Amino acid sequence: MDPELGDPINSPKTGKELRAWRKALGLRQRDLAELLSLNHQTISRAELAKGAGLKREVLVAVQLLQHRLLHGEIDLSPIFKARPRLGRPRKNV
């Protein structure tokens, strides 16, 4: 195994792990789907699959994204800046 790809043990292997990993990054399903070049419904189905491992296309895409994040090839800050704020607007005092 190529040591630069990281330890595959740390890659999410189930839908539950994928959801936890996505939330830890602060991403929404649509954000992750866009980063992985997949449909957001694919991410939704992968996260809801009970007891089943991730499909190969999702698993490989996640591992590649982890590699690119680790090496600074992807910056997530534009995703967070482009989001509209949720909730009530702040009062200007």
Gaussian input, Z-matrix of N, CA and C with variables (Angstrom, degrees):
# hf/3-21g

backbone

0 1
 N
 C     1     B1
 C     2     B2     1     A1
 N     3     B3     2     A2     1     D1
 C     4     B4     3     A3     2     D2
 C     5     B5     4     A4     3     D3
 N     6     B6     5     A5     4     D4
 C     7     B7     6     A6     5     D5
 C     8     B8     7     A7     6     D6
 N     9     B9     8     A8     7     D7
 C    10    B10     9     A9     8     D8
 C    11    B11    10    A10     9     D9
 N    12    B12    11    A11    10    D10
 C    13    B13    12    A12    11    D11
 C    14    B14    13    A13    12    D12
 N    15    B15    14    A14    13    D13
 C    16    B16    15    A15    14    D14
 C    17    B17    16    A16    15    D15
 N    18    B18    17    A17    16    D16
 C    19    B19    18    A18    17    D17
 C    20    B20    19    A19    18    D18
 N    21    B21    20    A20    19    D19
 C    22    B22    21    A21    20    D20
 C    23    B23    22    A22    21    D21
 N    24    B24    23    A23    22    D22
 C    25    B25    24    A24    23    D23
 C    26    B26    25    A25    24    D24
 N    27    B27    26    A26    25    D25
 C    28    B28    27    A27    26    D26
 C    29    B29    28    A28    27    D27
 N    30    B30    29    A29    28    D28
 C    31    B31    30    A30    29    D29
 C    32    B32    31    A31    30    D30
 N    33    B33    32    A32    31    D31
 C    34    B34    33    A33    32    D32
 C    35    B35    34    A34    33    D33
 N    36    B36    35    A35    34    D34
 C    37    B37    36    A36    35    D35
 C    38    B38    37    A37    36    D36
 N    39    B39    38    A38    37    D37
 C    40    B40    39    A39    38    D38
 C    41    B41    40    A40    39    D39
 N    42    B42    41    A41    40    D40
 C    43    B43    42    A42    41    D41
 C    44    B44    43    A43    42    D42
 N    45    B45    44    A44    43    D43
 C    46    B46    45    A45    44    D44
 C    47    B47    46    A46    45    D45
 N    48    B48    47    A47    46    D46
 C    49    B49    48    A48    47    D47
 C    50    B50    49    A49    48    D48
 N    51    B51    50    A50    49    D49
 C    52    B52    51    A51    50    D50
 C    53    B53    52    A52    51    D51
 N    54    B54    53    A53    52    D52
 C    55    B55    54    A54    53    D53
 C    56    B56    55    A55    54    D54
 N    57    B57    56    A56    55    D55
 C    58    B58    57    A57    56    D56
 C    59    B59    58    A58    57    D57
 N    60    B60    59    A59    58    D58
 C    61    B61    60    A60    59    D59
 C    62    B62    61    A61    60    D60
 N    63    B63    62    A62    61    D61
 C    64    B64    63    A63    62    D62
 C    65    B65    64    A64    63    D63
 N    66    B66    65    A65    64    D64
 C    67    B67    66    A66    65    D65
 C    68    B68    67    A67    66    D66
 N    69    B69    68    A68    67    D67
 C    70    B70    69    A69    68    D68
 C    71    B71    70    A70    69    D69
 N    72    B72    71    A71    70    D70
 C    73    B73    72    A72    71    D71
 C    74    B74    73    A73    72    D72
 N    75    B75    74    A74    73    D73
 C    76    B76    75    A75    74    D74
 C    77    B77    76    A76    75    D75
 N    78    B78    77    A77    76    D76
 C    79    B79    78    A78    77    D77
 C    80    B80    79    A79    78    D78
 N    81    B81    80    A80    79    D79
 C    82    B82    81    A81    80    D80
 C    83    B83    82    A82    81    D81
 N    84    B84    83    A83    82    D82
 C    85    B85    84    A84    83    D83
 C    86    B86    85    A85    84    D84
 N    87    B87    86    A86    85    D85
 C    88    B88    87    A87    86    D86
 C    89    B89    88    A88    87    D87
 N    90    B90    89    A89    88    D88
 C    91    B91    90    A90    89    D89
 C    92    B92    91    A91    90    D90
 N    93    B93    92    A92    91    D91
 C    94    B94    93    A93    92    D92
 C    95    B95    94    A94    93    D93
 N    96    B96    95    A95    94    D94
 C    97    B97    96    A96    95    D95
 C    98    B98    97    A97    96    D96
 N    99    B99    98    A98    97    D97
 C   100   B100    99    A99    98    D98
 C   101   B101   100   A100    99    D99
 N   102   B102   101   A101   100   D100
 C   103   B103   102   A102   101   D101
 C   104   B104   103   A103   102   D102
 N   105   B105   104   A104   103   D103
 C   106   B106   105   A105   104   D104
 C   107   B107   106   A106   105   D105
 N   108   B108   107   A107   106   D106
 C   109   B109   108   A108   107   D107
 C   110   B110   109   A109   108   D108
 N   111   B111   110   A110   109   D109
 C   112   B112   111   A111   110   D110
 C   113   B113   112   A112   111   D111
 N   114   B114   113   A113   112   D112
 C   115   B115   114   A114   113   D113
 C   116   B116   115   A115   114   D114
 N   117   B117   116   A116   115   D115
 C   118   B118   117   A117   116   D116
 C   119   B119   118   A118   117   D117
 N   120   B120   119   A119   118   D118
 C   121   B121   120   A120   119   D119
 C   122   B122   121   A121   120   D120
 N   123   B123   122   A122   121   D121
 C   124   B124   123   A123   122   D122
 C   125   B125   124   A124   123   D123
 N   126   B126   125   A125   124   D124
 C   127   B127   126   A126   125   D125
 C   128   B128   127   A127   126   D126
 N   129   B129   128   A128   127   D127
 C   130   B130   129   A129   128   D128
 C   131   B131   130   A130   129   D129
 N   132   B132   131   A131   130   D130
 C   133   B133   132   A132   131   D131
 C   134   B134   133   A133   132   D132
 N   135   B135   134   A134   133   D133
 C   136   B136   135   A135   134   D134
 C   137   B137   136   A136   135   D135
 N   138   B138   137   A137   136   D136
 C   139   B139   138   A138   137   D137
 C   140   B140   139   A139   138   D138
 N   141   B141   140   A140   139   D139
 C   142   B142   141   A141   140   D140
 C   143   B143   142   A142   141   D141
 N   144   B144   143   A143   142   D142
 C   145   B145   144   A144   143   D143
 C   146   B146   145   A145   144   D144
 N   147   B147   146   A146   145   D145
 C   148   B148   147   A147   146   D146
 C   149   B149   148   A148   147   D147
 N   150   B150   149   A149   148   D148
 C   151   B151   150   A150   149   D149
 C   152   B152   151   A151   150   D150
 N   153   B153   152   A152   151   D151
 C   154   B154   153   A153   152   D152
 C   155   B155   154   A154   153   D153
 N   156   B156   155   A155   154   D154
 C   157   B157   156   A156   155   D155
 C   158   B158   157   A157   156   D156
 N   159   B159   158   A158   157   D157
 C   160   B160   159   A159   158   D158
 C   161   B161   160   A160   159   D159
 N   162   B162   161   A161   160   D160
 C   163   B163   162   A162   161   D161
 C   164   B164   163   A163   162   D162
 N   165   B165   164   A164   163   D163
 C   166   B166   165   A165   164   D164
 C   167   B167   166   A166   165   D165
 N   168   B168   167   A167   166   D166
 C   169   B169   168   A168   167   D167
 C   170   B170   169   A169   168   D168
 N   171   B171   170   A170   169   D169
 C   172   B172   171   A171   170   D170
 C   173   B173   172   A172   171   D171
 N   174   B174   173   A173   172   D172
 C   175   B175   174   A174   173   D173
 C   176   B176   175   A175   174   D174
 N   177   B177   176   A176   175   D175
 C   178   B178   177   A177   176   D176
 C   179   B179   178   A178   177   D177
 N   180   B180   179   A179   178   D178
 C   181   B181   180   A180   179   D179
 C   182   B182   181   A181   180   D180
 N   183   B183   182   A182   181   D181
 C   184   B184   183   A183   182   D182
 C   185   B185   184   A184   183   D183
 N   186   B186   185   A185   184   D184
 C   187   B187   186   A186   185   D185
 C   188   B188   187   A187   186   D186
 N   189   B189   188   A188   187   D187
 C   190   B190   189   A189   188   D188
 C   191   B191   190   A190   189   D189
 N   192   B192   191   A191   190   D190
 C   193   B193   192   A192   191   D191
 C   194   B194   193   A193   192   D192
 N   195   B195   194   A194   193   D193
 C   196   B196   195   A195   194   D194
 C   197   B197   196   A196   195   D195
 N   198   B198   197   A197   196   D196
 C   199   B199   198   A198   197   D197
 C   200   B200   199   A199   198   D198
 N   201   B201   200   A200   199   D199
 C   202   B202   201   A201   200   D200
 C   203   B203   202   A202   201   D201
 N   204   B204   203   A203   202   D202
 C   205   B205   204   A204   203   D203
 C   206   B206   205   A205   204   D204
 N   207   B207   206   A206   205   D205
 C   208   B208   207   A207   206   D206
 C   209   B209   208   A208   207   D207
 N   210   B210   209   A209   208   D208
 C   211   B211   210   A210   209   D209
 C   212   B212   211   A211   210   D210
 N   213   B213   212   A212   211   D211
 C   214   B214   213   A213   212   D212
 C   215   B215   214   A214   213   D213
 N   216   B216   215   A215   214   D214
 C   217   B217   216   A216   215   D215
 C   218   B218   217   A217   216   D216
 N   219   B219   218   A218   217   D217
 C   220   B220   219   A219   218   D218
 C   221   B221   220   A220   219   D219
 N   222   B222   221   A221   220   D220
 C   223   B223   222   A222   221   D221
 C   224   B224   223   A223   222   D222
 N   225   B225   224   A224   223   D223
 C   226   B226   225   A225   224   D224
 C   227   B227   226   A226   225   D225
 N   228   B228   227   A227   226   D226
 C   229   B229   228   A228   227   D227
 C   230   B230   229   A229   228   D228
 N   231   B231   230   A230   229   D229
 C   232   B232   231   A231   230   D230
 C   233   B233   232   A232   231   D231
 N   234   B234   233   A233   232   D232
 C   235   B235   234   A234   233   D233
 C   236   B236   235   A235   234   D234
 N   237   B237   236   A236   235   D235
 C   238   B238   237   A237   236   D236
 C   239   B239   238   A238   237   D237
 N   240   B240   239   A239   238   D238
 C   241   B241   240   A240   239   D239
 C   242   B242   241   A241   240   D240
 N   243   B243   242   A242   241   D241
 C   244   B244   243   A243   242   D242
 C   245   B245   244   A244   243   D243
 N   246   B246   245   A245   244   D244
 C   247   B247   246   A246   245   D245
 C   248   B248   247   A247   246   D246
 N   249   B249   248   A248   247   D247
 C   250   B250   249   A249   248   D248
 C   251   B251   250   A250   249   D249
 N   252   B252   251   A251   250   D250
 C   253   B253   252   A252   251   D251
 C   254   B254   253   A253   252   D252
 N   255   B255   254   A254   253   D253
 C   256   B256   255   A255   254   D254
 C   257   B257   256   A256   255   D255
 N   258   B258   257   A257   256   D256
 C   259   B259   258   A258   257   D257
 C   260   B260   259   A259   258   D258
 N   261   B261   260   A260   259   D259
 C   262   B262   261   A261   260   D260
 C   263   B263   262   A262   261   D261
 N   264   B264   263   A263   262   D262
 C   265   B265   264   A264   263   D263
 C   266   B266   265   A265   264   D264
 N   267   B267   266   A266   265   D265
 C   268   B268   267   A267   266   D266
 C   269   B269   268   A268   267   D267
 N   270   B270   269   A269   268   D268
 C   271   B271   270   A270   269   D269
 C   272   B272   271   A271   270   D270
 N   273   B273   272   A272   271   D271
 C   274   B274   273   A273   272   D272
 C   275   B275   274   A274   273   D273
 N   276   B276   275   A275   274   D274
 C   277   B277   276   A276   275   D275
 C   278   B278   277   A277   276   D276

   B1=1.4598
   B2=1.5170
   B3=1.3251
   B4=1.4526
   B5=1.5249
   B6=1.3539
   B7=1.4707
   B8=1.5217
   B9=1.3152
   B10=1.4685
   B11=1.5181
   B12=1.3150
   B13=1.4600
   B14=1.5178
   B15=1.3068
   B16=1.4552
   B17=1.5109
   B18=1.2885
   B19=1.4458
   B20=1.5232
   B21=1.3397
   B22=1.4616
   B23=1.5253
   B24=1.3365
   B25=1.4607
   B26=1.5278
   B27=1.3238
   B28=1.4593
   B29=1.5208
   B30=1.3210
   B31=1.4570
   B32=1.5204
   B33=1.3284
   B34=1.4663
   B35=1.5236
   B36=1.3177
   B37=1.4651
   B38=1.5226
   B39=1.3342
   B40=1.4657
   B41=1.5227
   B42=1.3139
   B43=1.4530
   B44=1.5182
   B45=1.3147
   B46=1.4670
   B47=1.5279
   B48=1.3310
   B49=1.4667
   B50=1.5311
   B51=1.3416
   B52=1.4580
   B53=1.5267
   B54=1.3233
   B55=1.4684
   B56=1.5308
   B57=1.3277
   B58=1.4696
   B59=1.5301
   B60=1.3215
   B61=1.4664
   B62=1.5307
   B63=1.3417
   B64=1.4662
   B65=1.5194
   B66=1.3281
   B67=1.4617
   B68=1.5257
   B69=1.3325
   B70=1.4706
   B71=1.5260
   B72=1.3302
   B73=1.4668
   B74=1.5252
   B75=1.3305
   B76=1.4637
   B77=1.5094
   B78=1.3266
   B79=1.4633
   B80=1.5193
   B81=1.3043
   B82=1.4570
   B83=1.5265
   B84=1.3169
   B85=1.4643
   B86=1.5269
   B87=1.3110
   B88=1.4692
   B89=1.5292
   B90=1.3276
   B91=1.4666
   B92=1.5234
   B93=1.3295
   B94=1.4587
   B95=1.5270
   B96=1.3143
   B97=1.4631
   B98=1.5252
   B99=1.3256
   B100=1.4640
   B101=1.5300
   B102=1.3179
   B103=1.4625
   B104=1.5280
   B105=1.3356
   B106=1.4609
   B107=1.5268
   B108=1.3305
   B109=1.4679
   B110=1.5286
   B111=1.3164
   B112=1.4564
   B113=1.5217
   B114=1.3217
   B115=1.4496
   B116=1.5256
   B117=1.3360
   B118=1.4643
   B119=1.5199
   B120=1.3264
   B121=1.4668
   B122=1.5263
   B123=1.3226
   B124=1.4604
   B125=1.5215
   B126=1.3298
   B127=1.4638
   B128=1.5199
   B129=1.3076
   B130=1.4565
   B131=1.5242
   B132=1.3317
   B133=1.4625
   B134=1.5247
   B135=1.3261
   B136=1.4704
   B137=1.5213
   B138=1.3356
   B139=1.4603
   B140=1.5271
   B141=1.3097
   B142=1.4655
   B143=1.5254
   B144=1.3235
   B145=1.4669
   B146=1.5256
   B147=1.3080
   B148=1.4683
   B149=1.5179
   B150=1.3082
   B151=1.4518
   B152=1.5139
   B153=1.3048
   B154=1.4577
   B155=1.5265
   B156=1.3055
   B157=1.4587
   B158=1.5145
   B159=1.3073
   B160=1.4602
   B161=1.5138
   B162=1.3145
   B163=1.4632
   B164=1.5237
   B165=1.3102
   B166=1.4657
   B167=1.5271
   B168=1.3373
   B169=1.4617
   B170=1.5282
   B171=1.3306
   B172=1.4640
   B173=1.5247
   B174=1.3196
   B175=1.4548
   B176=1.5307
   B177=1.3267
   B178=1.4624
   B179=1.5249
   B180=1.3301
   B181=1.4637
   B182=1.5290
   B183=1.3278
   B184=1.4644
   B185=1.5215
   B186=1.3200
   B187=1.4675
   B188=1.5279
   B189=1.3214
   B190=1.4587
   B191=1.5295
   B192=1.3218
   B193=1.4603
   B194=1.5209
   B195=1.3246
   B196=1.4700
   B197=1.5262
   B198=1.3096
   B199=1.4677
   B200=1.5249
   B201=1.3244
   B202=1.4619
   B203=1.5316
   B204=1.3280
   B205=1.4658
   B206=1.5231
   B207=1.3125
   B208=1.4577
   B209=1.5250
   B210=1.3147
   B211=1.4592
   B212=1.5289
   B213=1.3272
   B214=1.4542
   B215=1.5137
   B216=1.3132
   B217=1.4656
   B218=1.5245
   B219=1.3273
   B220=1.4624
   B221=1.5198
   B222=1.3222
   B223=1.4630
   B224=1.5248
   B225=1.3042
   B226=1.4601
   B227=1.5254
   B228=1.3212
   B229=1.4698
   B230=1.5298
   B231=1.3462
   B232=1.4674
   B233=1.5275
   B234=1.3131
   B235=1.4684
   B236=1.5219
   B237=1.3284
   B238=1.4619
   B239=1.5272
   B240=1.3225
   B241=1.4679
   B242=1.5181
   B243=1.3312
   B244=1.4641
   B245=1.5241
   B246=1.3140
   B247=1.4618
   B248=1.5222
   B249=1.3183
   B250=1.4631
   B251=1.5249
   B252=1.3077
   B253=1.4666
   B254=1.5168
   B255=1.3106
   B256=1.4552
   B257=1.5260
   B258=1.3224
   B259=1.4613
   B260=1.5134
   B261=1.3065
   B262=1.4619
   B263=1.5289
   B264=1.3157
   B265=1.4728
   B266=1.5260
   B267=1.3112
   B268=1.4641
   B269=1.5205
   B270=1.3268
   B271=1.4570
   B272=1.5128
   B273=1.3031
   B274=1.4651
   B275=1.5147
   B276=1.3039
   B277=1.4700
   B278=1.5079
   A1=109.87
   A2=116.17
   A3=122.44
   A4=108.92
   A5=118.35
   A6=119.53
   A7=113.13
   A8=118.16
   A9=120.16
   A10=112.33
   A11=117.40
   A12=119.41
   A13=111.75
   A14=116.98
   A15=120.32
   A16=110.56
   A17=115.28
   A18=122.13
   A19=109.44
   A20=118.72
   A21=119.82
   A22=113.01
   A23=117.17
   A24=119.86
   A25=110.02
   A26=117.53
   A27=121.48
   A28=113.03
   A29=117.67
   A30=120.42
   A31=109.59
   A32=116.59
   A33=118.55
   A34=110.00
   A35=116.68
   A36=120.88
   A37=112.62
   A38=116.74
   A39=121.05
   A40=108.60
   A41=114.70
   A42=119.31
   A43=112.72
   A44=116.00
   A45=120.89
   A46=110.48
   A47=116.61
   A48=120.85
   A49=110.98
   A50=116.79
   A51=120.57
   A52=110.34
   A53=116.11
   A54=120.77
   A55=110.73
   A56=116.56
   A57=120.64
   A58=110.36
   A59=117.62
   A60=122.14
   A61=110.46
   A62=116.07
   A63=120.78
   A64=110.42
   A65=116.65
   A66=120.46
   A67=111.69
   A68=116.78
   A69=119.99
   A70=110.78
   A71=116.76
   A72=120.64
   A73=111.83
   A74=117.06
   A75=120.61
   A76=113.27
   A77=116.59
   A78=120.88
   A79=111.30
   A80=114.71
   A81=121.21
   A82=107.48
   A83=116.37
   A84=119.42
   A85=111.46
   A86=117.15
   A87=120.23
   A88=111.41
   A89=116.96
   A90=120.65
   A91=110.30
   A92=115.58
   A93=119.85
   A94=110.76
   A95=116.52
   A96=120.04
   A97=110.82
   A98=116.80
   A99=120.42
   A100=110.91
   A101=116.77
   A102=120.29
   A103=112.19
   A104=116.21
   A105=120.93
   A106=112.47
   A107=116.78
   A108=122.24
   A109=110.89
   A110=115.57
   A111=121.99
   A112=108.78
   A113=115.70
   A114=121.20
   A115=108.87
   A116=117.51
   A117=119.49
   A118=111.94
   A119=117.75
   A120=120.45
   A121=111.25
   A122=116.85
   A123=120.69
   A124=109.82
   A125=116.60
   A126=121.10
   A127=109.74
   A128=116.91
   A129=121.38
   A130=110.63
   A131=117.34
   A132=121.34
   A133=111.16
   A134=116.51
   A135=120.62
   A136=110.58
   A137=116.97
   A138=120.58
   A139=112.08
   A140=117.37
   A141=121.18
   A142=113.04
   A143=117.89
   A144=120.89
   A145=109.49
   A146=115.69
   A147=120.12
   A148=110.24
   A149=115.48
   A150=121.13
   A151=115.49
   A152=117.37
   A153=120.21
   A154=109.36
   A155=114.97
   A156=119.46
   A157=110.02
   A158=115.67
   A159=120.57
   A160=110.11
   A161=116.13
   A162=120.38
   A163=108.18
   A164=114.37
   A165=120.41
   A166=112.60
   A167=117.89
   A168=119.98
   A169=111.52
   A170=116.93
   A171=121.16
   A172=109.76
   A173=116.75
   A174=121.32
   A175=111.56
   A176=117.21
   A177=120.93
   A178=110.81
   A179=117.04
   A180=120.40
   A181=111.01
   A182=117.28
   A183=121.37
   A184=110.23
   A185=117.09
   A186=120.20
   A187=111.09
   A188=117.05
   A189=120.51
   A190=110.60
   A191=117.74
   A192=121.21
   A193=110.80
   A194=116.92
   A195=119.98
   A196=110.12
   A197=116.50
   A198=121.23
   A199=110.42
   A200=116.51
   A201=120.78
   A202=111.66
   A203=117.83
   A204=121.07
   A205=110.56
   A206=115.98
   A207=121.55
   A208=111.85
   A209=116.55
   A210=121.59
   A211=113.09
   A212=117.22
   A213=120.96
   A214=114.71
   A215=117.41
   A216=120.69
   A217=112.09
   A218=116.63
   A219=121.54
   A220=108.59
   A221=114.83
   A222=121.51
   A223=107.77
   A224=116.96
   A225=121.16
   A226=113.28
   A227=118.43
   A228=120.45
   A229=113.81
   A230=121.28
   A231=118.48
   A232=113.20
   A233=117.11
   A234=120.46
   A235=109.25
   A236=116.65
   A237=120.44
   A238=111.38
   A239=117.82
   A240=120.96
   A241=112.11
   A242=117.03
   A243=121.14
   A244=112.86
   A245=117.84
   A246=121.01
   A247=111.75
   A248=115.98
   A249=117.67
   A250=109.22
   A251=115.94
   A252=120.49
   A253=109.12
   A254=116.02
   A255=121.23
   A256=109.72
   A257=115.48
   A258=120.18
   A259=112.24
   A260=114.66
   A261=121.18
   A262=110.70
   A263=115.22
   A264=117.68
   A265=109.85
   A266=116.29
   A267=120.90
   A268=110.40
   A269=115.78
   A270=120.34
   A271=109.17
   A272=115.27
   A273=120.00
   A274=108.46
   A275=116.18
   A276=120.26
   A277=109.65
   D1=141.70
   D2=178.52
   D3=-72.51
   D4=120.25
   D5=-177.79
   D6=-63.71
   D7=-21.40
   D8=-179.95
   D9=-72.90
   D10=-19.87
   D11=-179.77
   D12=-76.97
   D13=-8.68
   D14=179.21
   D15=85.63
   D16=177.88
   D17=-178.22
   D18=-85.88
   D19=115.52
   D20=-177.78
   D21=-63.99
   D22=-16.45
   D23=178.70
   D24=-63.06
   D25=-30.14
   D26=-178.77
   D27=-82.50
   D28=-7.72
   D29=178.41
   D30=-77.73
   D31=141.63
   D32=176.84
   D33=-61.74
   D34=135.61
   D35=-178.84
   D36=-117.13
   D37=-14.03
   D38=178.88
   D39=-125.65
   D40=167.73
   D41=178.27
   D42=-61.52
   D43=-38.78
   D44=179.80
   D45=-64.18
   D46=-42.52
   D47=178.31
   D48=-67.48
   D49=-38.11
   D50=178.41
   D51=-62.08
   D52=-44.26
   D53=179.71
   D54=-62.26
   D55=-45.24
   D56=179.79
   D57=-62.84
   D58=-41.69
   D59=179.57
   D60=-64.47
   D61=-44.61
   D62=179.95
   D63=-61.60
   D64=-45.56
   D65=-179.95
   D66=-66.03
   D67=-36.32
   D68=177.97
   D69=-63.02
   D70=-31.62
   D71=176.17
   D72=-79.56
   D73=-12.98
   D74=-178.44
   D75=79.69
   D76=25.87
   D77=-177.33
   D78=-102.75
   D79=149.95
   D80=172.14
   D81=-90.43
   D82=165.68
   D83=-179.59
   D84=-58.31
   D85=-41.36
   D86=179.70
   D87=-64.65
   D88=-38.62
   D89=178.12
   D90=-61.57
   D91=-48.24
   D92=-179.02
   D93=-64.05
   D94=-42.50
   D95=179.26
   D96=-59.49
   D97=-41.67
   D98=179.24
   D99=-65.22
   D100=-42.46
   D101=178.87
   D102=-64.53
   D103=-32.44
   D104=-178.40
   D105=-91.38
   D106=-2.41
   D107=-175.83
   D108=58.67
   D109=42.59
   D110=177.12
   D111=-124.56
   D112=165.45
   D113=175.92
   D114=-75.28
   D115=143.86
   D116=-178.91
   D117=-62.72
   D118=-26.68
   D119=177.47
   D120=-68.54
   D121=-29.15
   D122=176.46
   D123=-64.29
   D124=-41.92
   D125=178.32
   D126=-66.40
   D127=-43.84
   D128=179.82
   D129=-59.86
   D130=-47.61
   D131=179.62
   D132=-63.83
   D133=-39.75
   D134=-179.65
   D135=-63.36
   D136=-40.08
   D137=-179.17
   D138=-71.91
   D139=-28.25
   D140=-177.58
   D141=-87.39
   D142=-16.30
   D143=-178.36
   D144=-61.66
   D145=122.58
   D146=-176.57
   D147=-94.75
   D148=126.62
   D149=174.83
   D150=73.10
   D151=-5.93
   D152=-178.65
   D153=-100.84
   D154=147.56
   D155=175.28
   D156=-75.08
   D157=167.18
   D158=178.74
   D159=-68.34
   D160=147.22
   D161=174.49
   D162=-66.05
   D163=153.53
   D164=-175.15
   D165=-55.82
   D166=-41.79
   D167=-177.78
   D168=-62.42
   D169=-38.12
   D170=179.58
   D171=-72.82
   D172=-44.65
   D173=-179.09
   D174=-59.67
   D175=-46.96
   D176=-179.77
   D177=-66.22
   D178=-41.05
   D179=179.52
   D180=-63.42
   D181=-39.72
   D182=178.89
   D183=-66.14
   D184=-43.93
   D185=179.05
   D186=-62.06
   D187=-40.61
   D188=177.77
   D189=-65.08
   D190=-41.85
   D191=177.81
   D192=-62.76
   D193=-42.36
   D194=177.89
   D195=-59.57
   D196=-43.11
   D197=179.34
   D198=-61.37
   D199=-45.85
   D200=-178.03
   D201=-67.97
   D202=-35.73
   D203=176.34
   D204=-67.53
   D205=-42.98
   D206=-179.07
   D207=-60.89
   D208=-36.96
   D209=-177.28
   D210=-94.42
   D211=9.33
   D212=174.99
   D213=71.97
   D214=20.52
   D215=-179.90
   D216=-80.44
   D217=-17.80
   D218=-179.36
   D219=-127.31
   D220=133.75
   D221=176.55
   D222=-111.32
   D223=121.91
   D224=-178.03
   D225=-84.41
   D226=-12.03
   D227=-174.98
   D228=-59.10
   D229=-36.94
   D230=177.55
   D231=-61.02
   D232=-30.37
   D233=178.67
   D234=-65.00
   D235=-44.17
   D236=-177.45
   D237=-71.75
   D238=-34.94
   D239=179.76
   D240=-69.31
   D241=-32.04
   D242=-176.47
   D243=-79.26
   D244=-13.15
   D245=-178.16
   D246=-74.46
   D247=137.90
   D248=171.65
   D249=-72.64
   D250=146.21
   D251=178.29
   D252=-69.66
   D253=142.43
   D254=177.66
   D255=-95.04
   D256=154.18
   D257=176.95
   D258=90.83
   D259=-169.63
   D260=-178.51
   D261=-74.55
   D262=147.19
   D263=175.08
   D264=-67.16
   D265=149.53
   D266=178.23
   D267=-71.96
   D268=145.21
   D269=176.22
   D270=-81.62
   D271=136.73
   D272=175.05
   D273=-88.19
   D274=113.36
   D275=-177.90
   D276=-107.11

